[in-house]
Amino acid sequence: MEKLLAGKVAVVTGSGRGIGAAIARRLAQFGAKVVLTDINGEGIKALEKELVEAGSEAKSMLFDVADFTHIPEQVNQMNALFGRIDIWVNNAGITESAPIENITVQQWDRMQDIDLKSVFFCSQAVFKIMKEQQYGRLVHISSMAGERGGRGSSASYSAAKAGVINLAKSFALNGGQYNITSNAVCPGRTLTEMAKDLSWLTDPKDDPKLTIPLQRFGTPEDIADAVLFLASDLSSYITGAVLDVNGGLYMR
């Protein structure tokens, strides 16, 4: 049976570790040619080697999503690697757990640049390519914090991730006539290296058996499976949607 993403080319930002690496592995497993991008050159090189040795087609490229001047040029370079871009996953981002009264202008601006502004300008650049192809799948990694506000994460992070949800809808509204879908994935409490400093990981009050209906924290692979669905044609009539992947925590 033909693989779900056979013939498709996917770019995953921030794929040097954690959720991004899990997404890249899952898309490759289901037949996509994958472009790995990150500021972590060692991480994406190691993953490229892993995927190629497993029989997938993968290439890596250093890419700073906050280098706004060079985004269009670099996205065109990515497009040239395999001749097209069918799937773009906006995963790169940062987080922090800062008291609301202590957030500085510098912290706020850095968070918006990396977690929100980059999502728009990366999507804008690849949108032009997808429009010419008359096909595209945009998947944006937001957060449950973007839906209900930050508890374990900062207000600046929550605001940026709320903006990502709105951007997903904006690209959905503008891309539909070109067969471009745009959807957001909102992870809940997910076990990644980036989450190690967030309060919910160690606070007894946040024991997943007490707070999460499915009684466990999420894994990068849980998020990757949701992205796989939205990146494939199984979701061809879904756009502007928000897919919650939080074990039911959003209901609490």
RARA-V822031 format. One record per pair of residues at least 4 apart in sequence whose C-alpha atoms are under 7 Angstrom apart, sorted by the first residue. I is the first residue (numbers start at 1). J is the second residue. D is the distance in Angstrom with one decimal. If there is no record, write none. Layout:
i=(I	I)
j=(J	J)
d=(D	D)
This chain:
i=(2	3	3	4	4	4	5	5	5	5	6	6	7	8	8	8	9	9	9	9	9	9	9	10	10	10	10	10	10	10	10	11	11	11	11	11	11	12	12	12	12	12	12	12	12	12	13	13	13	13	13	13	13	13	14	14	14	14	14	15	15	15	15	15	15	15	16	16	16	16	16	16	17	17	18	18	18	18	19	19	19	19	20	20	21	22	22	22	22	23	23	23	24	24	25	26	26	26	27	27	27	28	28	28	28	33	33	33	34	34	34	35	35	35	36	36	36	36	37	37	37	37	37	38	38	38	38	39	39	39	40	41	41	42	43	44	44	45	45	46	47	48	48	48	48	49	50	51	51	51	52	52	52	65	65	66	66	66	67	70	71	71	72	72	73	74	75	75	75	76	77	79	79	79	80	86	86	86	86	87	87	87	87	88	88	88	89	89	89	90	90	90	90	91	91	93	93	94	94	95	95	96	96	97	97	97	97	98	98	98	98	99	99	100	100	103	103	104	105	106	107	108	108	109	110	111	111	111	112	112	112	113	113	114	115	115	115	116	116	116	116	116	117	118	119	120	120	121	122	123	124	126	127	128	129	130	130	130	130	131	131	134	134	135	135	135	136	136	136	137	137	137	137	138	138	138	139	139	139	139	139	139	140	140	140	140	140	141	141	141	142	142	142	142	142	142	142	143	143	143	143	144	144	144	144	145	145	145	146	146	146	146	147	149	149	150	150	150	152	152	152	153	153	154	155	156	157	158	159	160	161	162	163	164	165	165	166	167	168	168	168	168	168	169	169	169	170	171	171	172	172	172	172	172	175	175	175	176	176	181	182	182	183	183	183	183	184	184	184	185	185	185	186	186	186	186	187	187	187	187	188	188	189	189	189	190	190	190	190	191	191	191	191	192	196	199	200	206	207	208	208	208	208	209	209	211	212	212	212	212	213	213	213	214	214	218	218	219	220	221	222	223	223	224	225	226	227	228	229	229	230	246)
j=(6	30	31	30	31	232	30	31	32	232	31	32	32	32	33	86	32	33	34	84	85	86	87	32	33	34	35	85	86	87	88	34	35	36	87	88	89	20	24	35	36	37	88	89	90	91	20	36	37	38	89	90	91	92	20	37	38	91	92	20	21	24	36	37	38	44	20	21	38	40	43	44	21	43	22	192	193	220	23	220	223	224	24	91	25	26	220	221	224	27	224	227	28	34	29	30	224	228	31	32	228	32	33	34	56	56	57	58	57	58	59	58	59	60	44	59	60	61	44	60	61	62	63	44	62	63	64	62	63	64	44	45	62	46	47	48	60	49	60	50	51	52	58	59	60	53	54	55	56	58	56	57	58	114	118	113	114	118	71	74	75	122	76	125	77	78	79	125	126	80	81	83	84	85	84	130	135	136	137	136	137	138	231	137	138	139	138	139	140	119	139	140	141	140	141	114	115	114	115	153	157	153	154	152	153	154	198	102	103	153	154	103	154	154	155	107	108	108	109	110	111	112	156	113	114	115	156	157	116	117	160	117	118	118	119	160	161	120	160	161	163	164	121	122	123	124	167	125	126	127	128	130	131	132	133	134	135	136	180	135	178	178	179	178	179	180	179	180	181	180	181	182	231	181	182	183	182	183	184	227	230	231	164	168	183	184	185	184	185	186	146	161	164	165	184	185	186	161	186	187	188	148	186	187	188	149	150	158	158	159	161	162	162	155	158	154	155	158	198	199	200	157	198	158	159	160	161	162	163	164	165	166	167	168	169	184	170	171	172	182	183	184	240	173	182	240	174	175	182	176	181	182	239	240	179	180	181	180	181	239	239	240	239	240	241	242	241	242	243	242	243	244	242	243	244	245	223	244	245	246	245	246	217	218	246	217	218	219	220	195	217	218	219	196	201	203	206	211	211	212	215	216	217	215	216	249	216	247	248	249	247	248	249	247	248	222	246	223	224	225	226	227	245	228	229	230	231	232	234	235	235	250)
d=(6.8	5.4	5.4	5.6	6.5	6.8	5.5	4.8	5.0	6.4	4.5	5.6	6.4	5.0	6.3	5.8	5.5	4.7	5.9	6.6	5.1	5.2	6.2	6.3	6.1	4.9	6.1	6.0	5.9	4.4	5.8	5.9	4.7	6.3	6.2	4.9	6.1	6.5	6.4	6.5	5.7	6.3	6.2	4.8	6.6	6.7	6.8	6.7	5.0	6.0	6.3	5.6	5.3	5.1	5.4	5.9	4.6	5.7	4.0	3.9	4.4	6.6	5.7	5.8	6.0	6.5	6.7	5.7	5.8	5.9	4.3	4.6	4.8	6.4	6.4	5.6	6.7	6.2	6.1	4.5	6.9	7.0	6.2	6.0	6.2	6.2	5.8	5.7	5.8	6.2	4.4	7.0	6.1	6.7	6.0	6.4	6.3	6.9	6.6	5.5	6.2	4.8	6.2	6.3	6.0	6.9	4.9	5.7	6.4	4.7	6.5	5.8	5.0	5.6	5.9	6.1	4.5	6.2	6.7	5.8	5.1	5.6	5.5	6.8	5.4	5.1	6.5	5.5	5.6	5.6	6.6	6.1	6.0	6.1	6.3	5.9	5.9	6.3	6.2	6.3	6.1	6.1	5.6	6.0	6.2	6.0	6.3	6.5	5.3	6.5	4.9	5.8	6.2	6.7	5.4	6.1	5.6	5.7	6.5	6.1	6.0	6.5	6.3	5.3	6.4	6.3	6.2	6.6	6.6	6.3	6.6	5.5	4.9	5.7	6.7	6.9	6.7	4.9	6.2	5.9	4.7	6.0	6.2	6.3	5.1	6.3	6.1	4.8	5.8	6.1	6.3	4.7	6.0	6.5	5.2	5.7	5.0	6.9	6.6	7.0	6.2	5.7	5.9	6.1	4.4	4.9	5.8	6.6	6.4	6.9	5.1	6.8	6.7	6.6	6.2	6.2	6.7	6.2	6.1	6.1	6.2	6.3	5.6	6.0	6.2	5.7	6.5	6.3	5.0	5.9	5.6	4.8	6.0	5.5	6.7	5.9	6.9	6.7	5.2	6.9	6.4	6.0	6.5	5.8	5.9	5.9	6.9	6.2	6.4	5.7	6.8	6.2	5.9	6.5	6.4	5.9	5.3	5.1	7.0	6.6	5.7	4.8	5.6	6.3	4.9	5.3	6.5	4.3	6.3	5.7	5.1	6.1	5.6	6.0	4.5	6.4	5.9	5.2	5.7	6.8	6.8	6.9	7.0	6.7	6.3	4.7	6.2	5.8	5.0	6.3	6.6	5.0	5.9	6.5	6.2	5.7	4.9	5.9	4.0	5.0	6.4	6.5	5.1	5.8	5.3	4.7	4.9	5.0	4.6	6.3	4.5	3.9	6.2	6.9	5.5	5.5	5.5	5.3	5.9	5.5	5.9	6.6	6.8	6.4	6.1	6.3	6.2	6.1	6.3	6.4	6.6	6.7	6.2	6.1	6.6	6.0	6.2	6.1	6.2	5.4	5.4	6.0	5.9	6.2	6.8	4.4	6.3	5.6	5.9	5.9	5.5	4.7	5.7	5.1	6.5	4.8	6.4	5.4	6.3	5.0	5.3	5.7	5.6	5.1	5.1	6.1	6.3	4.8	6.2	5.7	4.8	6.1	6.8	6.0	4.8	5.9	6.7	6.2	4.8	5.5	6.1	4.1	5.7	5.9	6.6	5.6	4.2	5.3	6.8	6.5	6.5	6.1	5.4	6.8	6.8	6.0	5.5	6.1	6.2	5.0	5.0	5.1	6.2	4.2	6.4	6.7	6.6	6.1	6.0	4.8	6.2	5.4	6.5	5.1	6.6	6.3	6.6	7.0	6.2	6.2	6.8	6.4	6.6	6.1	6.5	6.5	5.9	6.1	6.3	6.3	5.4	6.8)
